[in-house]
Amino acid sequence: MKINERLERIGDLVEANSFCLDVGCDHALLDIYLVKKNKNIKAIASDIAEGPLEQAKQNIIRENLENEIETRLGPGLKTYSEGIDTIIISGMGGRNIIGICKDSPKVLKKINTLIISPNNYQEDVKRYLCKNGFYIENEEFVRDKKFIYQIIIFKKGKKKYTNKEYFFGPVFLIKKGPLFREYYERELKTREILISILPNKYFLRKKQISKEIDMIKKEIED
């Protein structure tokens, strides 16, 4: 079964012997990939919508994995059960991800690992989770077709980060590399366009964007 580059990389980052809850599993392609990799991983594929979950069930049956992957209908972390140690959330907006976490604080306290790949507002996700009992263990960029996505691994624990580290990602600042440069070159262009079209009454927002432009230029020119 074909899986995209983003989901494949997320799957490769899941530790052996994990018990995973895949939130918003869509068609359970990630869960099937995880179990077939044979790293002794247990997976629960959950989704809030019946349609995608039904398709997930059919995909699981087609791969003869119905005894190894459970499906659950429900919102966010409400499908959690005891023993799950890893939460995976990919392909959602960052603020939606924060909302899911805020809605289940007791569940969040029981989790050791979060693997998150937000479509946007990555900095907000990092700030929220790092202020609620997690630190950033790893960060990776992955190219999937014409897009570049961030994958962030959070572990239970605490670390302090600067505003610059939250903005870029503390691990990304160390690793850098070609995808880092390409990603932030795009971010730079987006901000330069935005600051040029924003009316002057948004002077505080323009000041913040100007600061971000300077930060990005410094990092990609080093």
C-alpha positions as CSV (number, residue, x, y, z in Angstrom):
1,M,0.0,0.0,0.0
2,K,1.4,3.4,-1.1
3,I,2.3,5.8,1.6
4,N,3.5,9.4,1.2
5,E,6.9,10.7,2.1
6,R,5.6,12.6,5.1
7,L,3.8,9.6,6.7
8,E,6.7,7.3,5.9
9,R,9.2,9.5,7.7
10,I,6.9,9.8,10.7
11,G,6.6,6.1,10.8
12,D,10.4,5.7,10.7
13,L,10.7,8.0,13.7
14,V,8.4,5.9,15.9
15,E,10.4,3.9,18.5
16,A,10.2,0.1,18.6
17,N,7.8,-1.4,21.1
18,S,5.6,1.7,21.1
19,F,1.8,1.7,21.7
20,C,0.6,4.5,19.4
21,L,-2.6,6.4,19.1
22,D,-2.8,7.9,15.6
23,V,-5.2,10.9,15.9
24,G,-7.0,11.8,12.7
25,C,-5.8,8.6,11.1
26,D,-7.7,9.3,7.8
27,H,-7.3,6.0,6.0
28,A,-4.9,4.3,8.5
29,L,-2.0,4.3,6.0
30,L,0.5,5.3,8.7
31,D,-0.8,2.6,11.1
32,I,-0.5,-0.1,8.5
33,Y,3.0,1.0,7.7
34,L,4.0,1.0,11.3
35,V,2.7,-2.5,12.0
36,K,4.2,-3.9,8.8
37,K,7.6,-2.6,9.7
38,N,7.6,-5.2,12.4
39,K,9.1,-3.0,15.2
40,N,6.7,-4.6,17.7
41,I,4.4,-1.6,17.5
42,K,0.8,-1.6,18.5
43,A,-1.5,1.0,16.9
44,I,-4.9,2.5,17.3
45,A,-6.2,4.4,14.4
46,S,-8.8,7.0,15.5
47,D,-10.8,9.6,13.6
48,I,-13.7,12.0,14.4
49,A,-15.4,11.2,11.0
50,E,-17.1,7.9,10.2
51,G,-16.3,8.0,6.5
52,P,-12.5,8.1,6.8
53,L,-12.6,5.6,9.6
54,E,-14.7,3.2,7.6
55,Q,-12.1,3.5,4.8
56,A,-9.4,2.9,7.3
57,K,-11.1,-0.3,8.4
58,Q,-11.3,-1.6,4.9
59,N,-7.6,-0.8,4.3
60,I,-6.7,-2.7,7.5
61,I,-8.8,-5.7,6.4
62,R,-7.3,-5.7,3.0
63,E,-3.9,-5.9,4.6
64,N,-5.0,-8.7,7.0
65,L,-4.2,-6.6,10.0
66,E,-7.6,-6.4,11.7
67,N,-6.2,-8.3,14.7
68,E,-3.2,-5.9,15.0
69,I,-4.7,-2.4,14.4
70,E,-7.8,-1.2,16.3
71,T,-10.0,1.6,15.0
72,R,-11.8,4.0,17.2
73,L,-14.4,6.7,16.4
74,G,-14.1,9.9,18.5
75,P,-12.5,13.4,18.8
76,G,-8.9,14.0,19.6
77,L,-7.4,12.3,22.6
78,K,-10.8,11.1,23.8
79,T,-10.0,7.7,22.1
80,Y,-7.1,7.2,24.5
81,S,-6.9,4.1,26.7
82,E,-4.4,3.0,29.4
83,G,-1.1,1.8,28.1
84,I,-0.8,4.1,25.1
85,D,2.6,5.9,25.3
86,T,2.9,7.7,22.0
87,I,0.5,10.1,20.3
88,I,0.8,10.9,16.6
89,I,-0.9,13.9,15.1
90,S,-0.1,14.8,11.5
91,G,-1.7,16.9,8.8
92,M,-3.8,19.3,11.0
93,G,-3.4,23.0,11.6
94,G,-1.3,23.9,14.6
95,R,-4.1,25.6,16.5
96,N,-6.4,22.6,16.0
97,I,-3.6,20.4,17.5
98,I,-3.3,22.7,20.5
99,G,-7.1,22.6,20.9
100,I,-7.0,18.8,21.0
101,C,-4.3,18.8,23.6
102,K,-6.1,21.5,25.7
103,D,-9.2,19.4,25.6
104,S,-7.6,16.4,27.3
105,P,-5.0,17.6,29.8
106,K,-5.2,14.4,31.9
107,V,-4.4,12.3,28.9
108,L,-1.4,14.5,28.0
109,K,0.1,13.9,31.4
110,K,0.1,10.1,30.8
111,I,2.0,10.3,27.4
112,N,5.7,9.9,27.0
113,T,6.1,10.8,23.4
114,L,4.2,13.1,21.0
115,I,5.1,13.1,17.3
116,I,3.5,16.1,15.7
117,S,3.6,17.4,12.1
118,P,1.5,20.6,12.0
119,N,0.5,22.2,8.7
120,N,1.0,25.7,10.2
121,Y,1.5,27.6,13.5
122,Q,4.4,25.2,14.4
123,E,5.9,27.8,16.8
124,D,2.6,28.0,18.8
125,V,2.5,24.2,19.1
126,K,6.1,24.1,20.4
127,R,5.4,26.8,22.9
128,Y,2.2,25.2,24.2
129,L,3.6,21.7,24.6
130,C,6.9,22.9,26.1
131,K,4.9,24.8,28.7
132,N,2.8,21.7,29.5
133,G,5.4,19.1,30.4
134,F,7.3,18.3,27.3
135,Y,10.6,19.2,25.6
136,I,11.7,19.0,22.0
137,E,13.8,15.9,21.5
138,N,14.1,16.0,17.7
139,E,13.0,17.9,14.6
140,E,13.1,17.0,11.0
141,F,12.1,18.5,7.7
142,V,10.6,16.2,5.0
143,R,9.7,17.1,1.4
144,D,6.4,15.6,0.2
145,K,5.8,16.6,-3.4
146,K,6.1,20.5,-3.6
147,F,5.7,21.0,0.2
148,I,8.2,20.9,3.0
149,Y,6.8,19.8,6.4
150,Q,8.1,19.9,9.9
151,I,8.0,16.8,12.1
152,I,8.6,17.5,15.8
153,I,9.2,14.8,18.5
154,F,8.3,15.9,22.0
155,K,9.3,13.9,25.1
156,K,8.1,14.1,28.7
157,G,10.3,16.6,30.6
158,K,11.3,20.2,30.7
159,K,13.8,22.4,29.0
160,K,14.0,26.2,28.6
161,Y,14.1,27.7,25.1
162,T,14.7,31.2,23.8
163,N,12.3,33.0,21.5
164,K,14.7,32.3,18.6
165,E,14.7,28.6,19.4
166,Y,10.9,28.5,19.5
167,F,10.7,30.3,16.2
168,F,13.1,28.1,14.3
169,G,13.2,25.0,16.5
170,P,16.2,24.3,18.8
171,V,17.2,21.1,16.9
172,F,16.7,22.7,13.5
173,L,19.1,25.5,14.5
174,I,21.8,22.9,15.1
175,K,21.1,20.7,12.1
176,K,20.2,23.3,9.5
177,G,20.9,21.7,6.1
178,P,19.4,22.3,2.6
179,L,15.7,21.8,3.6
180,F,16.1,24.2,6.4
181,R,17.4,26.8,4.0
182,E,14.8,26.2,1.4
183,Y,12.0,26.2,4.0
184,Y,13.0,29.5,5.5
185,E,13.7,31.1,2.1
186,R,10.0,30.5,1.4
187,E,9.1,31.9,4.9
188,L,11.2,34.9,4.1
189,K,9.4,35.6,0.8
190,T,6.0,35.2,2.5
191,R,6.9,37.7,5.2
192,E,8.4,40.2,2.7
193,I,5.1,40.2,0.7
194,L,3.0,40.4,3.8
195,I,4.9,43.4,5.3
196,S,4.6,45.2,1.9
197,I,0.8,44.9,1.8
198,L,-0.1,45.4,5.4
199,P,-1.6,48.9,6.1
200,N,0.4,51.1,8.4
201,K,-2.2,50.9,11.2
202,Y,-0.9,47.4,11.8
203,F,2.5,48.8,12.9
204,L,3.0,46.4,15.8
205,R,2.4,43.4,13.4
206,K,4.7,45.0,10.9
207,K,7.4,45.4,13.5
208,Q,7.1,41.8,14.5
209,I,7.3,40.6,10.9
210,S,10.3,42.9,10.3
211,K,12.1,41.3,13.3
212,E,11.3,37.8,11.9
213,I,12.7,38.8,8.5
214,D,15.9,39.9,10.1
215,M,16.2,36.7,12.1
216,I,15.6,34.5,9.0
217,K,18.1,36.4,6.8
218,K,20.8,36.0,9.5
219,E,20.2,32.2,9.8
220,I,20.1,31.4,6.1
221,E,23.0,33.6,5.2
222,D,25.3,32.1,7.9
